[in-house]
Amino acid sequence: MRKFFAVVKREYLQRVRTKFFVVATVLGPLMMMLVTVVPIYVANIEVGEATRLAVVDQTGKIAGRFREALARERDEDDVEADPNSGGIPANSNRQDQMKRTAELSSQDFHVEEVALANRPIDQIKRELNERVRANELDGYVVIPADILEGGKAEFYSRNTGDIFTRQTVARRLSTAVREQRLAEKQIDQQVLREVNRRVTLSSTKISERGEEKVSGSGFMMVFSFGLLIYISVLMYGQIVLGAVIEEKETRIAEILFSSMRSFPLMMGKLIGVSLVALTQLSIWALAFGLFAAFGVGMLAAQGVPITLPHVAPIIFVYFVLYFLLGYFLYATIYALIGSMVTTTQEGGQLAMPVVLMLVAGFYFVFPIIRSPNSSLAFWASMFPFLSPMTMMVRITTETPPVWQIMLSLGIGVATVVGLIWLASRIYRIGMLMYGKKASIPEVWRWVRQE
Amino acid sequence: MESLNPTLVIDQVTKKFGDFTAVRNLSLQVRPGRVFGLIGPNGAGKTTTIRMIVNITVPDSGRIELFGETMHTAMQDRIGYLPEERGLYRKMKIGDQLRFFAELKNLTGKEADERINSWLEKLQLSKWKDKRAKDLSKGMQQKIQFITAVIHDPELLILDEPFSGLDPVNVELMKQTILEKKDEGKTIILSTHQMEIAEKLCDDVCMINKAEKVLDGRLREIRHSFARNAVALQFEGGDGVLNNTELVASVRQNGDDTEVLLAPQANPQTLLKQLIVSGAIVKKFEQVEPSLHDIFIEKVRETS
């Protein structure tokens, strides 16, 4: 047992002390921050001054309402933010998030009405163009005389790439035109607002445990769980591969085998590296927890609204279970491959099918997020090489019956046990064979021989 | 010494890899407290034999008995093994590395630490303790590797090419260390191609060629049995004496010495007399026993 623990300890300490581990561990949460918080934050930065708009109103009736509409904080036409979150749900997809953020950040407009004074429209436009070029204006809107019927207007600006301003202008102008149309039909604004008020939909998830308030495990959340399993299994599988090849290449294997049996050696290695992975994941979880506890509040205080999805604790338990399952499945295969090859390059080649299998598991995530109870989802979450990702996704979207989870874990554990049995027969012989790569028939012979 | 049970008995051992027979019907005994030389050309089956002794591989047939017992895993802790192909974890600090290997031999951390320090000091490597293996020269790595083989004070020490990559000073240091181990009563199996060193260190020798034993016994007796009618000479003049085929079988120059292999029935004294008669000035006249090197080459030729 001392020998086994010596191996576990060595694998663990040697890896945790590396710069790579420290960098990856620190960079992980930073990267997550970078892709989730920073876009929101940046989009929120107010670029100081108000947008200066000129309005050329050929109807003479719209400009006033338009100015008023622009001055309003929010418009009926704007997308309603999720009433449950009162901010930007972190689990919506990112494009959406950015759009909403931009909309929420109130943009100031300085509106100037251009007197027509019977001048031809072309002349006015020329003058305004000059002013835009001279940076006295940011843009102008030309409202044609027939806007109430035609519903078309023109927007000229220095920066047409600023879709946010364009959208706001379009929406507020629509509002202004609609109000004018209604006014002409003698309908009271107040009545109209009443009539137009939207329905808000609050969603409640029905789970095994009965009704639950919105769990909020939206696309982003589910996706990140799948992604995290995929990345960590791949990363730590490769670490095992590298470790095994190092021992073979440097012939350390010879000393190891002259001191202990191959089975505890291989298990010690697998377990040691798994502890490294769990350490890293725990640090990440802790960072996430701290962010949830303090970071969100701090950002909110700075005017960056963000809500983290609520995740049931049991999901973290499942996550660890499925991570370990995926890790032991793939790392055992990697250890096997490492013992069969002679160089890292060869190892990479032979590991390709394994990586493809992992990638396949990752791609299954998408159809399963859409229909987590389909038969495809069921079978994919029973197949051990896919289940770490697919079942995790199912659990976070629509938790399947417990028997399904247990069955998939059972199949997975049985596969791991079988693989380790197979690997331990090949490992020792493979590790002591130098000079050439072992062929599959040869390896099969070893399995039967031992 | 003779009455003691042998440390190692290899009895009729055969090991095959597929169609290739690496070791065929090998039998040998290693007695305690002696340095046993396992020699033979490359690919003769030495490493395979050693691997079976340290229980890395198992013989297909035959029996290996160590310390009077049939081989089992726990015995690995009583053997120290310096493999020919050596390796250290490149990025691991020397101290950590030695401690790891000591733990693999069932030493506790505390025991290990004390021994590591004393060994590092002995082999003049103390200041490298916190360096990584990749920062050490080949010779230094070699010495570190040697420490991993002796750290648990094994009763049987198996050294496969322990001198390769060492400078003369370190070769001497290594030789001293090996002899110290012998004086402590440890049994040592030494496999090397460096015949001059083997000659000086080994008490017994076993030579393997093409998977089979071709020679086995006490080194002194082997050399004696190979003693040919040969003399080493240094002389001036005396031309023609060495051309006498009744007296001389072959002549070979070896540095300053002329080595003369006498004809089967010839008497060395006759040669000396003839040389003096012919007016040669003889500076050196010495009857020689064959070196292990010569025996090695002769045996390899014979069995090939």
HADDOCK unambig.tbl for C-alpha pairs under 7 A between the chains (distance, minus, plus):
assign (segid A and resid 2 and name CA) (segid B and resid 103 and name CA) 6.91 0.50 0.50
assign (segid A and resid 2 and name CA) (segid B and resid 106 and name CA) 6.40 0.50 0.50
assign (segid A and resid 3 and name CA) (segid B and resid 103 and name CA) 6.14 0.50 0.50
assign (segid A and resid 3 and name CA) (segid B and resid 104 and name CA) 4.74 0.50 0.50
assign (segid A and resid 3 and name CA) (segid B and resid 106 and name CA) 6.55 0.50 0.50
assign (segid A and resid 6 and name CA) (segid B and resid 100 and name CA) 6.34 0.50 0.50
assign (segid A and resid 6 and name CA) (segid B and resid 103 and name CA) 6.13 0.50 0.50
assign (segid A and resid 6 and name CA) (segid B and resid 104 and name CA) 6.65 0.50 0.50
assign (segid A and resid 250 and name CA) (segid B and resid 86 and name CA) 6.72 0.50 0.50
assign (segid A and resid 250 and name CA) (segid B and resid 87 and name CA) 4.60 0.50 0.50
assign (segid A and resid 250 and name CA) (segid B and resid 88 and name CA) 6.76 0.50 0.50
assign (segid A and resid 251 and name CA) (segid B and resid 85 and name CA) 6.01 0.50 0.50
assign (segid A and resid 251 and name CA) (segid B and resid 86 and name CA) 5.74 0.50 0.50
assign (segid A and resid 251 and name CA) (segid B and resid 87 and name CA) 5.28 0.50 0.50
assign (segid A and resid 252 and name CA) (segid B and resid 86 and name CA) 6.63 0.50 0.50
assign (segid A and resid 252 and name CA) (segid B and resid 87 and name CA) 4.98 0.50 0.50
assign (segid A and resid 252 and name CA) (segid B and resid 88 and name CA) 6.22 0.50 0.50
assign (segid A and resid 257 and name CA) (segid B and resid 56 and name CA) 5.61 0.50 0.50
assign (segid A and resid 258 and name CA) (segid B and resid 54 and name CA) 5.61 0.50 0.50
assign (segid A and resid 258 and name CA) (segid B and resid 55 and name CA) 6.31 0.50 0.50
assign (segid A and resid 258 and name CA) (segid B and resid 56 and name CA) 5.48 0.50 0.50
assign (segid A and resid 258 and name CA) (segid B and resid 76 and name CA) 6.40 0.50 0.50
assign (segid A and resid 259 and name CA) (segid B and resid 76 and name CA) 5.59 0.50 0.50
assign (segid A and resid 259 and name CA) (segid B and resid 77 and name CA) 6.62 0.50 0.50
assign (segid A and resid 259 and name CA) (segid B and resid 104 and name CA) 5.98 0.50 0.50
assign (segid A and resid 259 and name CA) (segid B and resid 105 and name CA) 6.12 0.50 0.50
